[in-house]
């Protein structure tokens, strides 16, 4: 009988998010690895250092299960990557992460061209920057700059999706021999690409991605894009961007300059970062034979959960859980006995609803933030208080967080 372990790490990058995960098998097969976001608003050296330390003994579950350490060190493949939204402090480390690595599948939230460029222009970046080009045509950028083999955009909508459509899609999976089993994707629409290609597509809301080892699904991912809850973008700006769409998708310099002028004429100095679209990602063990679960916060502080529920995590990026409608939507994911919650938006008050800590009841609540920054003041004290009974852990410039499970 084979055993496998899963390890999830939040790396110390200050005001940003960088999380990696790994599923290893004692048969010495190649591990299945993923990452969620890779960026920071703090010093870029924090990202560089975190990437350099990946796979070392104290940075993974190898100090619990040696077979996991050896396999995670030698792997150079990320089978899955996910970027929560189009914001610099969540993506500006991905290029460094991809050096010497292969990326099989990249998940992004579906967002219109106007929504993506609005986010870019509110961040005061040069229009010829990599970030603006990423926002203009993320599928092309990810393939050409990061080497992503597949780029899939998660459709906005309820995480439950259309039950009939989701059931059919999840059974009709692509490439049954692949490590990551994905439902068949739809072709891209004109908001994302001017040409149709099989390596790019849209995942329907409610899709489930399975991690397969030895012919068995051992882990499931459920992405959820809350785009359908975002407020409407200014119609004049959206119409102006639509007229330049084809040139913008080619990252034409004149078109990008024109888009910036439309932005300035429409919003002037009143534009505020919206960040209303975020790709949530739920992951969960499928094994019912849990043997051991461990977690460590910082360096040397170990917790030994007494329960044997399958390991699960909810990544939220900069998402909002501040209204009952938003909470009800995200609770359509299987959140019972949640092991780890990545607290949305670095613990911002405006992204949280009081009492939600008890409602979600995670065992561990991870704040990816730099408390030393006076502005914006993350995490907020009221959010920390709401999660005091749920294992709050602040992943800042020095302290990491790691959780692992052996099955």
C-alpha positions in Angstrom: 0.0 0.0 0.0 1.4 3.4 -1.0 1.3 6.5 1.2 1.4 10.1 0.2 1.8 13.4 1.9 0.7 16.9 1.2 2.6 20.0 2.3 1.4 23.6 1.9 3.8 26.5 2.6 3.2 30.3 2.9 6.5 32.0 2.4 7.6 35.2 4.2 7.4 37.9 1.6 5.9 40.8 3.6 3.0 42.6 2.1 2.1 40.1 -0.6 1.3 36.4 -1.1 3.4 33.5 -2.1 2.2 30.0 -1.4 3.4 26.7 -2.7 2.1 23.1 -2.3 3.4 19.7 -3.0 1.9 16.2 -3.0 4.5 13.4 -2.8 4.3 9.6 -2.8 6.5 7.1 -1.0 6.9 5.2 -4.3 9.4 8.0 -5.3 7.2 9.2 -8.2 7.6 12.8 -9.2 5.6 15.1 -6.9 2.7 17.2 -8.0 3.4 20.9 -7.2 1.4 24.1 -7.3 1.7 27.7 -6.4 -0.8 30.4 -5.6 0.3 34.0 -6.3 3.9 35.1 -6.1 4.4 38.8 -5.4 5.0 41.5 -2.8 4.7 45.2 -2.2 7.6 44.9 0.2 11.3 44.5 -0.8 11.6 42.3 -4.0 14.5 40.6 -2.2 12.0 38.8 0.0 10.6 37.0 -3.1 14.1 36.2 -4.3 15.1 34.7 -1.0 11.8 32.7 -0.7 12.3 31.2 -4.1 15.9 30.3 -3.4 14.9 28.5 -0.2 12.1 26.4 -1.8 12.6 22.7 -1.3 15.1 23.0 1.5 14.5 20.7 4.5 13.2 23.4 6.9 11.0 24.9 4.2 8.9 21.8 3.4 7.5 18.7 5.1 10.7 16.8 4.6 11.5 17.2 8.3 8.4 15.1 8.9 8.5 12.6 6.0 12.0 12.2 4.4 10.6 10.8 1.1 8.8 14.0 0.5 11.9 16.1 1.0 14.0 14.2 -1.6 11.3 14.3 -4.3 10.4 17.9 -3.8 14.0 19.0 -4.0 14.6 17.4 -7.4 11.3 18.4 -9.1 11.4 21.3 -11.6 7.7 21.2 -12.6 4.8 23.2 -11.3 1.8 21.2 -12.5 -0.6 24.1 -11.5 -0.2 27.8 -10.9 -2.9 30.2 -9.9 -2.9 34.0 -9.8 -5.7 35.6 -7.8 -6.0 38.9 -9.7 -4.3 41.5 -11.7 -2.3 43.3 -9.1 1.5 43.8 -9.0 2.0 42.6 -5.4 0.5 39.2 -6.4 2.4 38.6 -9.7 5.7 40.5 -9.6 7.7 37.4 -8.5 6.3 34.9 -11.0 9.1 35.5 -13.6 11.7 34.7 -11.0 9.8 31.7 -9.8 9.6 30.3 -13.4 13.4 30.4 -13.9 14.5 26.8 -14.4 10.9 25.6 -13.9 8.1 24.3 -16.1 4.5 25.3 -15.7 1.9 22.9 -17.0 -1.4 24.8 -16.2 -1.9 28.5 -15.1 -5.3 29.5 -13.7 -6.4 33.2 -13.9 -9.7 34.8 -13.1 -11.8 35.8 -16.1 -11.9 39.6 -16.4 -12.7 41.8 -19.3 -9.9 43.8 -21.1 -11.3 47.0 -19.6 -11.3 45.6 -16.1 -7.7 44.4 -16.5 -6.5 47.7 -17.8 -8.3 49.7 -15.2 -6.5 47.7 -12.5 -3.2 48.3 -14.3 -3.6 52.1 -14.8 -4.6 52.6 -11.1 -1.2 51.2 -10.0 0.9 54.1 -11.6 3.0 51.9 -13.9 4.6 52.7 -17.2 2.5 51.6 -20.1 5.4 49.7 -21.6 6.0 47.7 -18.4 5.7 43.9 -18.2 2.7 44.3 -15.9 0.7 46.4 -18.3 1.4 43.9 -21.1 0.4 41.0 -18.8 -2.9 42.8 -18.1 -3.5 43.5 -21.8 -3.0 39.9 -23.0 -2.3 37.6 -20.0 -2.6 34.4 -22.0 0.1 35.4 -24.5 2.3 36.9 -21.8 2.1 33.7 -19.6 3.0 31.5 -22.5 5.8 33.6 -23.9 7.4 34.9 -20.7 6.6 32.2 -18.1 6.5 29.2 -20.4 3.0 28.1 -19.4 1.8 25.2 -21.4 -1.9 25.8 -20.7 -3.6 29.1 -19.7 -7.1 28.7 -18.4 -9.4 31.5 -17.3 -12.0 30.7 -14.6 -15.4 31.9 -15.5 -17.2 34.2 -13.1 -20.2 32.7 -11.3 -21.3 30.6 -8.4 -18.8 28.0 -7.2 -21.6 25.5 -7.5 -22.0 26.3 -11.2 -24.8 24.8 -13.2 -25.1 21.4 -11.5 -25.9 19.6 -14.8 -23.2 21.3 -16.8 -20.6 20.9 -14.1 -21.4 17.2 -13.6 -21.0 16.6 -17.4 -17.8 18.7 -17.7 -16.2 17.1 -14.6 -16.8 13.6 -16.0 -15.7 14.6 -19.5 -12.1 15.4 -18.5 -9.1 16.1 -20.8 -6.1 13.9 -21.0 -7.0 11.1 -18.6 -3.3 10.2 -18.1 -2.3 13.7 -16.9 -1.4 14.4 -13.2 -4.0 17.2 -13.2 -7.4 16.1 -14.4 -9.3 19.1 -15.8 -12.8 19.5 -17.3 -12.9 20.4 -21.0 -12.4 24.1 -21.4 -14.4 26.5 -23.6 -12.6 28.5 -26.3 -11.5 32.0 -25.4 -13.7 34.9 -26.2 -12.5 38.2 -27.9 -11.9 39.8 -24.5 -8.9 37.6 -24.0 -7.5 36.7 -27.3 -7.9 37.5 -31.0 -7.3 33.9 -32.0 -8.6 30.6 -30.8 -6.0 28.0 -29.6 -6.4 24.7 -27.7 -3.8 25.7 -25.1 -6.0 28.6 -23.9 -9.5 28.3 -22.7 -12.2 29.2 -20.2 -13.1 26.9 -17.3 -16.8 26.9 -16.5 -17.9 28.0 -13.0 -18.1 25.0 -10.7 -15.2 23.1 -12.4 -13.3 20.6 -10.3 -9.6 19.8 -11.0 -8.3 16.4 -9.7 -4.8 15.5 -8.8 -4.2 11.9 -9.9 -1.6 9.5 -8.5 -1.5 5.7 -9.3 -4.8 5.9 -11.1 -6.6 7.5 -8.1 -7.7 11.1 -7.4 -6.0 12.1 -4.2 -6.7 15.8 -4.1 -9.2 18.2 -5.6 -9.0 21.9 -6.5 -12.1 24.0 -6.9 -11.5 27.5 -8.4 -14.0 30.2 -7.8 -14.1 33.6 -9.6 -16.3 36.2 -7.8 -16.4 38.4 -10.9 -20.2 38.2 -11.0 -20.4 40.2 -7.8 -18.1 43.1 -8.9 -19.6 46.5 -9.5 -20.1 47.7 -13.1 -17.2 49.5 -14.7 -17.7 53.0 -16.2 -19.5 52.5 -19.6 -17.5 55.3 -21.4 -14.2 53.7 -20.4 -15.4 50.2 -21.4 -16.6 51.5 -24.8 -13.4 53.3 -25.4 -11.3 50.2 -24.7 -13.6 48.0 -26.9 -12.8 50.2 -29.9 -9.0 49.5 -29.4 -9.4 45.9 -28.4 -7.6 44.1 -31.3 -4.6 46.4 -31.1 -4.5 46.2 -27.3 -4.4 42.4 -27.4 -1.4 42.8 -29.6 0.1 45.1 -27.0 0.5 47.8 -29.6 2.3 50.8 -28.0 0.0 53.4 -29.6 -3.1 51.5 -28.5 -1.8 51.3 -24.9 -1.1 55.0 -24.9 -4.6 55.6 -26.2 -6.1 53.4 -23.6 -4.2 55.4 -20.9 -5.5 58.7 -22.3 -9.1 57.3 -22.2 -8.5 56.3 -18.6 -7.2 59.7 -17.6 -10.0 61.5 -19.5 -12.6 59.4 -17.8 -11.3 59.2 -14.2 -8.7 61.9 -13.9 -7.2 61.7 -10.4 -10.4 60.2 -8.9 -9.7 56.6 -9.9 -9.3 54.1 -7.0 -8.0 50.6 -7.2 -11.0 48.3 -7.3 -9.5 44.8 -6.8 -13.1 43.5 -6.8 -12.3 40.3 -8.8 -10.3 37.6 -7.1 -9.8 34.0 -7.9 -10.5 31.9 -4.8 -9.0 28.4 -4.8 -10.2 25.6 -2.6 -8.1 22.4 -2.2 -8.9 19.3 -0.3 -7.5 15.8 0.3 -9.7 12.9 -0.9 -8.2 10.3 1.4 -10.2 9.1 4.3 -7.2 7.4 6.0 -5.4 10.3 7.6 -2.5 9.2 9.7 -0.8 12.5 10.8 -1.3 16.2 10.5 1.2 18.8 11.5 1.6 22.6 11.2 4.4 25.0 12.0 4.3 28.7 12.4 7.5 30.7 12.1 10.5 28.7 13.2 10.2 25.8 15.6 6.6 26.4 16.9 4.7 23.2 16.1 1.0 22.4 16.5 -0.3 18.9 16.5 -4.0 18.9 15.6 -5.8 16.1 17.3 -8.5 15.6 14.6 -8.0 13.5 11.5 -10.0 15.4 9.0 -8.6 15.5 5.5 -6.4 18.5 4.9 -8.1 21.4 3.2 -7.3 25.0 2.3 -9.1 28.1 1.0 -7.0 30.6 -0.8 -8.8 34.0 -1.2 -6.2 36.4 -2.7 -7.6 39.9 -2.3 -11.2 38.7 -2.4 -14.1 40.2 -0.4 -16.0 38.3 2.3 -17.7 41.4 3.7 -21.4 40.8 2.9 -23.7 37.9 3.5 -24.2 37.5 -0.2 -20.5 37.0 -0.8 -20.2 34.7 2.2 -23.1 32.6 1.0 -21.5 32.2 -2.4 -18.1 31.0 -1.1 -19.8 28.6 1.4 -21.1 26.6 -1.7 -17.5 25.3 -1.6 -17.0 22.3 0.7 -15.7 24.3 3.7 -16.6 21.9 6.5 -13.7 21.2 8.8 -11.5 23.7 7.0 -7.9 23.4 7.9 -6.4 26.6 6.6 -8.0 29.9 5.6 -5.8 32.5 3.8 -7.5 35.6 5.2 -8.6 37.9 2.4 -6.7 41.0 1.4 -3.9 40.7 4.0 -6.5 41.0 6.8 -8.1 44.3 5.6 -11.2 45.4 7.6 -13.2 46.3 4.4 -12.8 42.7 3.1 -14.2 41.0 6.2 -17.5 40.5 7.9 -17.5 40.4 11.7 -18.4 36.9 13.0 -17.1 35.1 10.0 -14.4 33.5 12.0 -16.9 31.4 13.9 -18.9 30.8 10.8 -16.1 29.4 8.8 -14.2 28.0 11.8 -10.8 27.3 10.2 -8.2 25.5 12.3 -5.5 28.0 11.0 -6.0 31.5 9.8 -3.1 32.8 7.7 -2.5 36.6 7.4 -0.1 37.4 4.6 0.9 40.9 5.6 3.6 43.2 6.9 2.4 44.7 10.2 5.4 47.1 10.2 3.9 49.1 7.3 2.0 52.1 8.7 -0.2 52.1 5.6 -2.4 50.3 4.8 -2.2 48.9 8.3 -2.7 45.2 7.6 -3.8 43.1 9.3 -6.6 45.1 10.9 -7.0 44.5 14.7 -10.8 43.7 14.4 -10.1 40.9 11.9 -7.4 39.4 14.1 -9.7 39.5 17.1 -12.5 37.8 15.1 -10.1 34.9 14.3 -8.3 34.6 17.7 -9.8 31.2 18.4 -8.9 29.9 14.9 -5.1 29.7 14.9 -4.1 33.1 13.6 -0.6 33.2 12.0 1.0 36.2 10.5 3.3 35.5 7.6 5.4 38.6 7.4 9.0 39.3 6.4 10.4 36.7 8.7 7.8 34.1 9.7 6.5 31.4 7.4 3.6 29.0 7.8 3.6 25.3 6.8 1.0 22.6 7.2 1.3 18.9 6.1 -0.6 15.7 6.2 0.4 12.1 5.8 -2.1 9.6 4.4 
